[in-house]
Amino acid sequence: MRRFLLALALLLLPLVAVAQEAPETSEEDRDFLTAFLEDNLSGLGRTVRITGFAGALSSRATFEELSIADSEGVWLTVRDGAIAWNRAAILAGRVEIREMTAAEIDLPRRPLPEGPKAEASGFSLPDLPVAVSIGTLRADRVTLGEALFGTAAVVSLNGAAALEGGEGSAQIAVSRIDGRDGSVSFTGSYVNETRRATLDLLVREAADGIAANLIGLPGKPSLQLAVHGDGIIDDFRTDVSLTTDGVPRLSGTVTLISSDDGSGEVERRFAAELGGDLAPLLLPEYQDFFGADVTLQAEGRRAASGQLDLTRLVLGSRGVDLAGSLSLAPGGLPRRAALTARMGLADGSDVLLPLPGEKTFLKTAELTFRYNAAQGDSWKLAGTVHGLRRADIAIAGLSLDGSGRIARPGQGGVDAARVGGHVTFAATGLAPTDPALAEALGTLLSGRAVFHWQAGSALRLAVFDVTGEGYGAAGGFSLSGPDQGLEVTGRVTAEIADMARFSALAGRPLGGATALEVTGSAGLLSGTFDLDAAIDGRDLSVGQAELDQLLAGRARVSASVRRDTAGTEIRSLDLAAATLSARASGHLRTGASDLSATLDF
């Protein structure tokens, strides 16, 4: 935007004098300016097209149609647009627009998002090379597609805006004109020098309105949302109020305070206190969990160094209580944490958790996490869950326990942040609803993991093991970051005492005992792998007499396989049993294969 306005100003300067004498634009000038606007407004996955552009060198420019498209097509069309502006003001470094109007705007969907940026820019209004003032901003008819908010709507828009020297103000009013009752009014201003801001937002809609559909409110009630704030941004309080069907549902305040921390640096503090009866705004099935009174209280500060201290956090409802505090160092590592979460109803009955996907119920749960760098580098995690169930499985009890250490750079000679520890779990009363899975899984399952992570390095799970009734698995692996394709490298071993437990799952009688070992690497995002695997069996049977006889006694299957962008290479595939041996190797590619095999009895 900055470069566009500057380029536009430079372009118009030599043409102002000509424009005074020649209000009409030639076809050649019009084509040149159209191309200029399209080229400067397009880019980064955005294509702008303008047709019927006229009057660029007069005090009132018009166009028949302007469209903006991304890779999925046009997402914005403006028809019969006009801009009336003060040509001479550009010489004083001002863009004075008396009128910016359109007869019709069509917005069927949102544009595709741009990629995220790693840096946070902070808040300030842009200091543009020219001042911008829009006296009248009007669109007679704006058509909003259903893809935007879940329901289509037609609205009108009126407003004004100004931006100069780091000061800005805007007034916007939107009203539905499609026979439905609904309006949005916004007034806001901000001055960089004094840091004073005002904010007034009022949203009013009848039932089945845009906001109710966008949020997904049950019953799509009428609603009114009011947000008001006025004061220095360094000590700014915002009042929030939400009502539906004329009944107050949520109210409270959010306060932002900035102060000198004593060393000349700015410390920013915040506080929020919100509460109300949100049950009517939730699906009826979740109302037991939230109850008739939900409260959120939070207080904290952010230092100039980037350290974040959440000194108080309380979230309460009928089915959940979360309380504690949290302090994060500038790099994101915790300095202090004391968090406790409890879920469940007082009478111990099942409650539906507000989670996506399959409906999940529980009776009670508790989770705690403790860490304080001032008292040492150790952390502690503990949790219990009772009566967890979904449509496909129920777990009578689940316990979780963990501990470890957190080392920050410069602590104990450490040059990079490190986090390590071990976590154990134990589940009892496992009861899958699928009888075949229940037979294979059993009713008990426990395990542990030892992990280590260092900044800039892969996550290492040095040890993990899982033990069930008659089976178990163990090993270790490392996991690289997304920038390296989430590559897993490691080794896994597993033992099954009696394969019969998997007969129902396999749909045929199985027998014998087996041990499995797999080593190698696999790219979770790329789909590539390079693996060596071996299966050792004893008296294996698959319910087929001839094959069972061949596999009697000890049998071993080993394989070495690699898959990359060129195809799959079977370096070796060997089967050795008491009365049978086989070997295969070769390459597999789409549309072609090159395999060789031998079989001996």
Backbone hydrogen bonds, N-H to C=O, Kabsch-Sander energy under -0.5 kcal/mol:
donor,donor_aa,acceptor,acceptor_aa,energy
5,L,1,M,-2.5
6,L,2,R,-2.0
7,A,3,R,-2.5
8,L,4,F,-2.5
9,A,5,L,-2.4
10,L,6,L,-2.3
11,L,7,A,-2.1
12,L,8,L,-2.2
13,L,9,A,-1.7
15,L,12,L,-1.1
16,V,12,L,-1.0
16,V,13,L,-1.0
19,A,15,L,-2.6
20,Q,16,V,-1.6
21,E,17,A,-0.9
21,E,18,V,-0.8
22,A,18,V,-2.3
30,R,26,S,-2.7
31,D,27,E,-2.2
32,F,28,E,-2.1
33,L,29,D,-2.9
34,T,30,R,-2.5
35,A,31,D,-2.2
36,F,32,F,-2.1
37,L,33,L,-2.7
38,E,34,T,-2.6
39,D,35,A,-2.6
40,N,36,F,-2.1
41,L,37,L,-2.1
42,S,38,E,-1.6
43,G,46,R,-3.3
47,T,69,A,-2.7
49,R,67,S,-2.4
51,T,65,E,-2.7
54,A,62,T,-2.8
58,S,55,G,-1.5
61,A,83,I,-2.8
62,T,54,A,-2.7
63,F,81,G,-2.0
64,E,51,T,-1.6
65,E,51,T,-1.8
66,L,78,V,-2.6
67,S,49,R,-2.5
68,I,76,L,-2.4
69,A,47,T,-2.6
70,D,73,G,-2.4
73,G,70,D,-1.9
75,W,68,I,-2.3
76,L,68,I,-1.4
77,T,106,D,-2.0
78,V,66,L,-3.2
79,R,104,E,-3.0
80,D,64,E,-2.3
81,G,63,F,-1.6
82,A,101,T,-2.3
83,I,61,A,-3.0
84,A,99,E,-2.3
85,W,59,S,-2.3
85,W,83,I,-0.5
86,N,96,E,-2.3
87,R,85,W,-0.8
90,I,86,N,-0.5
90,I,87,R,-0.9
91,L,88,A,-1.4
92,A,89,A,-1.2
93,G,90,I,-1.4
94,R,89,A,-1.9
95,V,131,A,-4.0
96,E,94,R,-0.7
97,I,95,V,-0.8
97,I,133,S,-3.6
98,R,84,A,-1.8
98,R,96,E,-0.7
99,E,84,A,-1.7
100,M,136,T,-2.4
101,T,82,A,-2.3
102,A,138,R,-1.2
103,A,79,R,-1.3
103,A,80,D,-0.9
104,E,79,R,-1.5
105,I,141,R,-2.8
106,D,77,T,-3.0
107,L,105,I,-0.6
107,L,143,T,-3.1
109,R,75,W,-0.6
121,S,119,E,-0.5
124,S,122,G,-0.5
128,L,126,P,-1.2
131,A,93,G,-2.5
132,V,163,L,-3.3
133,S,95,V,-2.7
134,I,161,A,-3.7
135,G,97,I,-3.6
135,G,133,S,-0.6
137,L,159,G,-3.0
138,R,100,M,-2.4
138,R,136,T,-0.5
139,A,157,L,-2.5
140,D,102,A,-2.2
142,V,155,V,-3.1
143,T,105,I,-3.2
143,T,141,R,-0.5
144,L,142,V,-0.6
144,L,153,A,-3.3
145,G,107,L,-2.5
145,G,143,T,-0.5
147,A,108,P,-0.6
148,L,145,G,-1.5
149,F,145,G,-0.7
150,G,146,E,-2.5
153,A,144,L,-1.9
155,V,142,V,-2.6
156,S,175,S,-2.7
157,L,139,A,-2.4
158,N,173,A,-2.3
159,G,137,L,-1.9
160,A,171,Q,-2.0
161,A,134,I,-1.9
162,A,169,S,-2.2
163,L,132,V,-3.4
164,E,167,E,-2.7
167,E,164,E,-1.9
168,G,190,Y,-2.7
169,S,162,A,-2.1
170,A,188,G,-2.5
171,Q,160,A,-2.6
172,I,186,F,-2.7
173,A,158,N,-2.9
174,V,184,V,-3.1
175,S,156,S,-1.9
176,R,182,G,-2.5
177,I,154,V,-2.7
178,D,154,V,-0.6
182,G,180,R,-0.5
183,S,204,R,-3.0
184,V,174,V,-2.5
185,S,202,L,-2.3
186,F,172,I,-2.9
187,T,200,D,-2.3
188,G,170,A,-2.4
189,S,198,T,-1.7
190,Y,168,G,-2.5
191,V,196,R,-1.5
192,N,166,G,-2.1
195,R,191,V,-2.4
196,R,191,V,-0.5
197,A,231,G,-2.8
198,T,189,S,-2.1
199,L,229,G,-2.9
200,D,187,T,-2.2
201,L,227,V,-2.6
202,L,185,S,-2.3
203,V,225,L,-2.7
204,R,183,S,-2.7
205,E,223,L,-2.2
206,A,181,D,-2.5
208,D,220,K,-2.9
209,G,206,A,-0.5
213,N,209,G,-1.9
214,L,210,I,-2.7
215,I,211,A,-2.7
216,G,212,A,-1.4
217,L,212,A,-2.1
220,K,217,L,-2.0
223,L,205,E,-1.9
224,Q,243,T,-2.4
225,L,203,V,-2.3
226,A,241,S,-2.8
227,V,201,L,-2.5
228,H,239,D,-2.2
229,G,199,L,-2.8
230,D,237,R,-0.7
231,G,197,A,-2.4
233,I,195,R,-4.4
235,D,232,I,-2.5
236,F,233,I,-0.6
236,F,256,L,-2.6
238,T,254,V,-2.9
239,D,228,H,-3.1
240,V,252,G,-2.7
241,S,226,A,-2.1
242,L,250,L,-2.8
243,T,224,Q,-2.3
244,T,247,V,-2.2
245,D,222,S,-2.0
247,V,244,T,-2.3
249,R,242,L,-3.1
250,L,242,L,-1.8
251,S,275,G,-2.1
252,G,240,V,-1.7
253,T,273,E,-1.8
254,V,238,T,-2.3
255,T,271,A,-3.2
256,L,236,F,-3.0
257,I,269,R,-3.1
258,S,234,D,-3.9
259,S,267,E,-2.6
261,D,265,E,-2.5
267,E,259,S,-3.7
268,R,302,R,-2.7
269,R,257,I,-4.4
269,R,267,E,-0.6
270,F,300,G,-2.6
271,A,255,T,-2.1
272,A,298,A,-2.7
273,E,253,T,-2.5
274,L,296,L,-2.5
275,G,251,S,-2.0
276,G,294,V,-1.7
278,L,276,G,-1.0
281,L,278,L,-1.9
282,L,279,A,-1.8
286,Y,283,L,-2.4
287,Q,284,P,-1.2
290,F,286,Y,-1.7
291,G,287,Q,-2.7
293,D,290,F,-0.6
294,V,276,G,-2.8
295,T,316,G,-2.3
296,L,274,L,-2.9
297,Q,314,V,-2.6
298,A,272,A,-2.4
299,E,312,R,-2.2
300,G,270,F,-2.3
301,R,309,D,-2.3
302,R,268,R,-3.5
303,A,307,Q,-2.4
306,G,303,A,-1.7
308,L,328,L,-2.3
309,D,301,R,-3.0
310,L,308,L,-0.6
310,L,326,L,-4.0
311,T,299,E,-0.6
311,T,309,D,-1.1
312,R,299,E,-1.9
313,L,324,G,-1.6
314,V,297,Q,-2.7
315,L,322,L,-2.8
316,G,295,T,-2.3
317,S,320,V,-2.2
318,R,290,F,-1.3
319,G,289,F,-2.9
321,D,342,R,-2.4
322,L,315,L,-2.9
323,A,340,T,-2.3
324,G,313,L,-1.5
325,S,338,A,-1.5
326,L,310,L,-2.4
327,S,336,R,-3.0
328,L,308,L,-3.4
329,A,333,L,-3.4
332,G,329,A,-2.5
335,R,327,S,-3.5
336,R,327,S,-1.5
337,A,371,Y,-3.3
338,A,325,S,-2.4
339,L,369,F,-2.2
340,T,323,A,-2.4
341,A,367,L,-2.7
342,R,321,D,-2.4
343,M,365,A,-2.6
344,G,319,G,-2.2
345,L,349,S,-0.6
345,L,363,K,-0.6
348,G,345,L,-1.7
351,V,362,L,-2.0
353,L,360,T,-3.0
355,L,353,L,-2.3
361,F,389,R,-2.8
362,L,351,V,-1.6
363,K,386,H,-2.3
364,T,386,H,-1.4
365,A,343,M,-2.0
366,E,384,T,-2.4
367,L,341,A,-2.4
368,T,382,A,-2.9
369,F,339,L,-2.1
370,R,380,K,-2.4
371,Y,337,A,-2.3
372,N,378,S,-0.6
373,A,335,R,-3.0
375,Q,372,N,-1.6
376,G,373,A,-0.6
379,W,404,G,-2.2
380,K,370,R,-2.2
381,L,402,G,-3.0
382,A,368,T,-2.0
383,G,400,L,-2.6
384,T,366,E,-2.3
385,V,398,L,-2.5
386,H,364,T,-2.8
387,G,396,A,-2.0
388,L,395,I,-1.8
389,R,361,F,-2.4
390,R,393,I,-3.3
394,A,431,A,-0.6
395,I,388,L,-3.6
396,A,428,T,-0.9
396,A,429,G,-0.6
397,G,428,T,-1.8
398,L,385,V,-2.3
399,S,426,A,-2.3
400,L,383,G,-2.8
401,D,424,T,-2.3
402,G,381,L,-2.9
403,S,422,H,-2.0
404,G,379,W,-1.6
405,R,420,G,-1.7
406,I,377,D,-2.7
407,A,418,R,-3.0
410,G,414,V,-4.2
411,Q,408,R,-2.2
412,G,410,G,-0.6
414,V,411,Q,-1.2
418,R,407,A,-2.9
419,V,453,W,-2.8
420,G,405,R,-2.4
421,G,451,F,-2.0
422,H,403,S,-2.7
423,V,449,A,-2.5
424,T,401,D,-3.3
425,F,447,G,-2.4
426,A,399,S,-1.6
427,A,445,L,-3.6
428,T,397,G,-2.5
429,G,443,T,-0.6
430,L,443,T,-2.1
431,A,394,A,-2.3
433,T,392,D,-2.0
434,D,392,D,-0.5
438,A,434,D,-2.5
439,E,435,P,-2.2
440,A,436,A,-1.7
441,L,437,L,-2.9
442,G,438,A,-2.3
445,L,427,A,-2.0
446,S,467,T,-2.2
447,G,425,F,-2.2
448,R,465,D,-2.0
449,A,423,V,-2.2
450,V,463,V,-3.0
451,F,421,G,-2.6
452,H,460,R,-2.3
453,W,419,V,-2.9
455,A,417,A,-2.7
457,S,454,Q,-2.6
459,L,479,L,-2.5
460,R,452,H,-2.9
461,L,459,L,-0.5
461,L,477,F,-3.4
462,A,450,V,-0.7
462,A,460,R,-0.9
463,V,450,V,-1.4
464,F,475,G,-1.8
465,D,448,R,-2.1
466,V,473,A,-2.9
467,T,446,S,-3.2
468,G,471,Y,-2.7
469,E,441,L,-0.5
469,E,444,L,-0.5
470,G,468,G,-1.2
472,G,495,E,-1.8
473,A,466,V,-2.5
474,A,493,T,-2.6
475,G,464,F,-1.9
476,G,491,R,-2.1
477,F,461,L,-1.9
478,S,489,T,-2.5
479,L,459,L,-3.1
480,S,487,E,-2.1
484,Q,481,G,-1.8
485,G,482,P,-1.9
486,L,481,G,-2.0
488,V,522,A,-3.1
489,T,478,S,-2.1
490,G,520,G,-2.5
491,R,476,G,-2.7
492,V,518,V,-2.7
493,T,474,A,-3.2
494,A,516,L,-2.4
495,E,472,G,-2.4
496,I,514,T,-2.6
497,A,470,G,-2.5
499,M,512,G,-3.2
501,R,498,D,-1.4
502,F,499,M,-2.0
503,S,500,A,-2.0
506,A,502,F,-2.4
507,G,503,S,-1.7
508,R,503,S,-1.4
511,G,541,S,-1.7
513,A,538,R,-1.9
514,T,496,I,-2.1
515,A,536,D,-2.3
516,L,494,A,-3.1
517,E,534,A,-2.2
518,V,492,V,-2.8
519,T,532,D,-2.7
520,G,490,G,-1.8
521,S,530,D,-2.0
522,A,488,V,-2.3
523,G,528,T,-2.9
524,L,486,L,-2.1
524,L,522,A,-0.7
525,L,485,G,-1.6
527,G,523,G,-2.3
529,F,563,R,-1.7
530,D,521,S,-2.7
531,L,561,V,-2.6
532,D,519,T,-2.8
533,A,559,A,-2.7
534,A,517,E,-2.3
535,I,557,V,-3.2
536,D,515,A,-2.7
537,G,535,I,-0.5
537,G,555,A,-3.3
538,R,513,A,-2.5
539,D,553,G,-3.6
540,L,551,L,-0.8
541,S,511,G,-1.6
548,D,544,Q,-3.2
549,Q,545,A,-2.1
550,L,546,E,-1.5
551,L,547,L,-1.9
552,A,549,Q,-0.7
555,A,537,G,-2.1
556,R,576,A,-2.6
557,V,535,I,-2.5
558,S,574,D,-2.3
559,A,533,A,-2.8
560,S,572,S,-2.5
561,V,531,L,-2.5
562,R,569,E,-2.5
563,R,529,F,-3.1
564,D,567,G,-2.6
567,G,564,D,-1.2
568,T,588,L,-2.8
569,E,562,R,-3.6
570,I,568,T,-0.6
570,I,586,G,-3.0
571,R,560,S,-1.8
571,R,569,E,-1.0
572,S,560,S,-1.4
573,L,584,A,-1.5
574,D,558,S,-2.8
575,L,582,A,-2.6
576,A,556,R,-2.8
577,A,580,L,-3.4
578,A,552,A,-0.7
579,T,550,L,-0.9
581,S,600,D,-2.6
582,A,575,L,-2.4
583,R,598,T,-2.4
584,A,573,L,-1.8
585,S,596,S,-2.1
586,G,570,I,-2.2
587,H,594,D,-2.1
588,L,568,T,-3.1
589,R,592,A,-2.6
592,A,589,R,-2.2
594,D,587,H,-2.9
596,S,585,S,-2.8
598,T,583,R,-2.8
600,D,581,S,-3.4
